[in-house]
Amino acid sequence: MKHVYVIAKNTIRAFLANRIIYLLFFLMLVVSSFVGDDFADAMDGISSSEEYSVFLTQVRVLTTSLGLWTDFMTIGVIIFASGMVQKEKNARTIVGVLAKPVARWQLLVGKWCGLQLFFAAFFLTGFAMAGSFMIYWNLSVSPLFWMGGLQKLMLIFGYSTVAFVLGLFWSRIPSSGVAIALYIAGPFQHIFLYERMMESEYAVFQGLGAAIYYCSPALLKQSLIQDGILQNILHPEFTLFWNVIAENFLYSGVLLLLGVLLYQHRDLI
């Protein structure tokens, strides 16, 4: 595991030295601030007598900004993940690394771990900024809020793993394109897959719908972050939320394992 640790650490260092990362961070801040009017109302209305109206505005600001932060970051990590290994292969540096006593699985697992650790910290930065406003506004939350954050983090893991594994065999554009398409189509899976494709009279559409369903990370229809801030009573399906989060963990692990096993016999020249 020493080699995995070293490769993961070097991957994180490479991200820290990449200027595009800092540009991405700045753009994410800009995009997440696209709640301008609501944010101003939330700040100006703190002393207002219409406390519930202000509260709802604050909830809208937090959920919208966290949603934009997650969406923008997920697309960013997909683009980075899809080209990590191919970039080294094209530069022939991967051959030099594997010439040392480093197995292919150690290289891939180390890079994947470095990718996930770095962007998990990236995500938690945005979550911490939202938390600072929650403290400022004296908002208390239910456990659903933290579960919602964990679920979003698991989705980032899932879609970045899709891009990473596809990037082992395809170039950056098609692999990131497929992962981004799956992410964008995610919220429409229930309506489109079940009501249209899965109930279609044509077997090809049913098969395509089933393939998309099982090739995508598990989703929740509920907005757990919003429910958590609103202090909603825990849903009857509370245990289902944990099951979905666990399923995303398993999904990422199985997909990475398949990618590593298939890559063992891939020609690097």
C-alpha positions in Angstrom: 0.0 0.0 0.0 3.0 2.3 0.2 3.1 2.8 -3.5 -0.7 3.6 -3.5 -0.1 6.2 -0.8 2.9 7.8 -2.6 1.0 8.0 -6.0 -2.1 9.5 -4.2 0.1 12.1 -2.5 1.8 13.0 -5.8 -1.6 13.2 -7.5 -2.8 15.7 -4.9 0.4 17.7 -5.3 -0.1 17.8 -9.1 -3.6 19.2 -8.6 -2.3 21.8 -6.2 0.3 22.9 -8.8 -2.3 23.1 -11.5 -3.4 26.7 -12.2 -6.6 25.5 -13.8 -7.7 24.2 -10.4 -7.6 27.8 -9.0 -9.4 29.1 -12.0 -12.1 26.4 -11.4 -12.4 27.4 -7.8 -12.9 31.1 -8.7 -15.5 30.2 -11.4 -17.3 28.0 -8.9 -17.5 30.9 -6.5 -18.9 33.1 -9.2 -21.4 30.5 -10.3 -22.5 29.8 -6.7 -23.1 33.5 -6.2 -25.9 33.5 -8.8 -28.4 33.9 -6.0 -27.7 37.6 -5.9 -31.2 39.1 -5.2 -32.2 36.3 -2.8 -28.8 36.7 -1.0 -29.3 40.4 -0.6 -32.9 39.8 0.7 -31.6 37.2 3.2 -28.9 39.5 4.5 -31.1 42.7 4.6 -34.1 40.9 6.1 -32.4 39.4 9.2 -34.0 42.1 11.4 -37.3 42.0 9.6 -40.5 41.1 11.3 -41.4 38.7 8.6 -39.1 36.0 10.1 -40.6 33.1 8.2 -40.3 34.8 4.9 -36.7 35.6 5.6 -36.1 32.0 6.7 -37.4 30.6 3.4 -35.2 33.0 1.5 -32.2 31.9 3.5 -33.1 28.2 2.8 -33.4 29.0 -0.9 -30.0 30.8 -0.9 -28.3 27.8 0.7 -29.9 25.1 -1.4 -29.4 26.9 -4.6 -25.8 27.9 -4.0 -24.9 24.3 -2.7 -26.6 22.9 -5.8 -24.7 25.1 -8.2 -21.5 24.4 -6.3 -22.0 20.6 -6.6 -23.1 20.7 -10.3 -20.2 22.9 -11.4 -17.7 20.9 -9.3 -19.0 17.5 -10.6 -18.5 18.6 -14.2 -15.0 19.9 -13.3 -13.9 16.7 -11.6 -15.3 14.6 -14.5 -13.2 16.5 -17.0 -10.1 16.0 -14.8 -10.8 12.4 -14.1 -11.3 11.4 -17.7 -7.9 12.5 -18.8 -5.6 11.6 -15.9 -4.3 8.2 -17.1 -4.5 9.0 -20.9 -2.4 12.1 -20.3 0.4 10.1 -18.7 0.1 7.4 -21.4 0.4 10.0 -24.2 3.4 11.6 -22.5 5.0 8.1 -22.0 5.5 8.9 -18.3 3.3 6.0 -17.3 5.8 3.5 -18.8 8.5 4.9 -16.5 6.4 4.7 -13.4 5.4 1.1 -14.2 9.1 0.2 -14.9 9.6 0.7 -11.2 8.3 -2.0 -8.8 4.8 -0.5 -9.1 1.8 -2.6 -10.3 -0.8 -1.3 -12.6 -3.5 -1.6 -10.0 -1.4 0.4 -7.5 -1.0 3.2 -10.1 -4.7 3.3 -10.9 -5.9 3.0 -7.3 -3.4 5.6 -6.1 -4.5 8.1 -8.8 -8.2 7.5 -8.1 -7.6 7.9 -4.3 -5.7 11.2 -4.9 -8.5 12.4 -7.2 -11.2 11.6 -4.7 -9.4 13.0 -1.7 -8.6 16.3 -3.4 -12.0 17.0 -4.8 -13.7 15.8 -1.5 -11.8 18.6 0.2 -12.9 20.9 -2.6 -16.5 20.0 -2.0 -16.2 20.4 1.7 -14.8 23.9 1.2 -18.1 24.9 -0.4 -20.0 23.1 2.3 -18.1 24.9 5.0 -18.8 28.3 3.4 -22.5 27.4 3.4 -22.1 26.4 7.1 -20.6 29.8 7.9 -23.8 31.5 6.7 -25.9 29.0 8.6 -24.1 30.0 11.8 -24.4 33.7 10.9 -28.2 33.3 10.4 -28.6 31.1 13.5 -30.0 28.2 11.4 -30.2 24.8 13.0 -30.5 21.7 10.8 -31.7 18.1 11.2 -29.6 15.0 10.3 -31.1 15.1 6.9 -28.9 18.0 6.0 -25.7 16.2 6.7 -27.0 13.1 4.9 -27.8 15.3 1.9 -24.2 16.6 1.9 -22.9 13.0 2.1 -25.2 11.9 -0.8 -23.9 14.7 -3.0 -20.4 13.8 -2.2 -21.2 10.2 -3.1 -22.6 11.3 -6.4 -19.3 13.2 -7.1 -17.4 10.0 -6.3 -19.7 8.0 -8.6 -19.6 10.2 -11.7 -15.9 10.9 -11.3 -15.3 7.1 -11.1 -17.4 6.7 -14.3 -15.2 9.3 -16.1 -12.0 7.8 -14.6 -12.7 4.3 -15.7 -13.9 5.3 -19.2 -10.7 7.5 -19.4 -8.7 4.3 -19.1 -9.9 3.2 -22.5 -11.2 6.3 -24.3 -9.8 9.8 -24.8 -10.9 12.6 -22.6 -13.7 14.0 -24.8 -15.9 10.8 -25.2 -15.3 9.6 -21.7 -16.1 12.9 -20.0 -19.0 13.4 -22.5 -20.7 10.2 -21.4 -20.2 10.9 -17.7 -21.5 14.4 -18.0 -24.5 13.2 -20.0 -25.3 10.6 -17.3 -25.0 13.3 -14.7 -27.3 15.7 -16.5 -29.8 13.0 -17.3 -29.8 11.8 -13.7 -32.7 13.9 -12.4 -34.8 12.8 -15.3 -34.1 9.1 -14.9 -37.3 8.3 -13.1 -39.6 10.1 -15.5 -37.8 9.2 -18.7 -36.7 5.7 -17.9 -39.7 4.3 -16.1 -42.5 6.2 -17.8 -41.1 6.2 -21.3 -38.3 3.8 -22.0 -39.0 0.9 -19.6 -42.7 0.8 -20.6 -42.0 1.0 -24.3 -43.3 -1.8 -26.5 -39.9 -2.0 -28.2 -37.3 -4.2 -26.5 -34.4 -2.0 -27.6 -35.7 1.0 -25.7 -36.4 -1.2 -22.6 -32.8 -2.6 -22.8 -31.3 0.9 -23.3 -33.3 2.2 -20.3 -32.2 -0.7 -18.1 -28.6 -0.2 -19.2 -28.6 3.6 -18.3 -30.3 2.8 -15.0 -27.7 0.3 -13.9 -24.8 2.2 -15.3 -25.6 5.4 -13.3 -25.1 6.1 -9.6 -28.2 5.8 -7.5 -30.3 8.9 -7.0 -32.7 10.3 -4.5 -35.8 12.2 -5.5 -35.8 14.1 -2.2 -33.8 17.2 -1.6 -32.2 16.1 1.7 -30.3 19.4 2.2 -33.4 21.5 1.9 -35.4 19.1 4.1 -32.6 19.2 6.7 -32.6 23.0 6.8 -36.4 23.1 7.0 -36.2 20.8 10.0 -38.6 18.4 8.4 -39.5 15.3 10.3 -37.4 12.3 9.2 -39.1 10.6 6.3 -40.4 7.0 6.7 -37.8 6.0 4.1 -34.9 7.3 6.3 -33.2 3.9 6.1 -33.6 3.9 2.3 -31.4 7.1 2.2 -28.6 5.2 3.9 -29.1 2.3 1.5 -28.7 4.6 -1.5 -25.6 6.2 -0.1 -24.1 2.7 0.6 -25.1 1.7 -3.0 -23.1 4.6 -4.4 -20.1 3.5 -2.3 -20.5 0.0 -3.7 -21.1 1.3 -7.2 -17.8 3.3 -7.2 -15.8 0.4 -5.8 -17.2 -2.2 -8.2 -16.7 0.1 -11.2 -13.1 0.9 -10.2 -12.4 -2.8 -9.7 -13.7 -3.7 -13.2 -11.6 -0.9 -14.7 -8.5 -2.0 -12.9 -8.9 -5.6 -13.9 -9.6 -4.8 -17.6 -6.6 -2.4 -17.7 -4.2 -5.1 -16.6 -4.0 -6.4 -20.1 -4.1 -3.1 -22.0 -1.3 -2.2 -24.3 0.5 0.9 -23.1 2.6 1.6 -26.1 
